[in-house]
């Protein structure tokens, strides 16, 4: 006997409030980007969509400052971009120097080991940048290493590492570099070709001020050659770039690999178009300027930064929570009273620090002013 259908749930439309997102991501999305995502959906093999993809590729090459032919957006968030780089390049038995100075360096190590490769770790304290001297020592001690992996902008601490120097070391010792630029792309100086970066990944939801769910990636010619020379298939079918290349390769005819997230790619196209209109150097300077304003306001409140100033990310400001202040209660008040979200500490900094983002469209004077005012009032009312 056929059972009756479950009763249809009576659920109202979800109408989120207008939050001000000043955490570690996602960041506030530009209104034009939101509007772009709402445009009519077309097929992912539609000739007009193919033309938009070609433009999107050019815009990504501009944002990364690269002429790499293999530059595209993975149809998944930044964590999938990370995995894309590792699973395509690494094979079992490879050795990788992995730099850890926060949560995301450790995630790199886990990716290396899941690929059956060996991770040789270079550790720095949380809040410090990767130490090039320690990296060079590891490269000298491990001549079998094929890759150097590090996080350019460590999202868990707000520390910025010297990608140019680290990539030069990788080249000097015959390694390919794998770089996490999830929080740095669009917010601080990043020059893929000039610095010799071989594989790089980012996310749409940070300084690009796009909706979450896409991961820009780029591979150098050397990295592509390494992928093509693999002795065994990539362990992930979906992330296998040898299958995706012909979908993003230009020209009117594209091979089918998966159904692309059409409307999300509209949004990324618009966010990158806005970045190009502003100009990369102007965007980098705007993030620096807003950081200086925020630094002044937070210092006036007596808050102390986790990261020393020379290595501090302008777009992600990590400050110690004052003694006696209830972390969760404080952030809850900011959300309920001001619609303002700041981030909690992560990993070793959980319960000890706040992460305050100034990313992309959110790096504005009015956001800085609101954040400082809200923090001052809520801190004043702490029991």
Secondary structure, DSSP 4 states (H G I P E B T S, - for coil): -PPPPPPPP--PPP-----EEESSSSPPPPHHHHHHHTSPP--TT-HHHHHHHHHHHHHHHHHHT---SEEEEESS-HHHHHHHHHHHH--TT-EEEEEESSHHHHHHHHHHHHTT-EEEEEE--TTSPP-HHHHHHHHHH-TT--EEEEESEETTTTEE--HHHHHHHHHHTT-EEEEE-TTTTTTS---HHHHT-SEEE--TTSTT---SS-EEEEE-HHHHHHHHT-SS--S-TTT-HHHHTTTSS-SS-----S---HHHHHHHHHHHHHHHHH-HHHHHHHHHHHHHHHHHHHHHTT--BSS-GGGB-TTEEEEEPPTT--HHHHHHHHHHHH-EEEEEP-GGGTTTEEEEE--GGG--HHHHHHHHHHHHHHHHT--
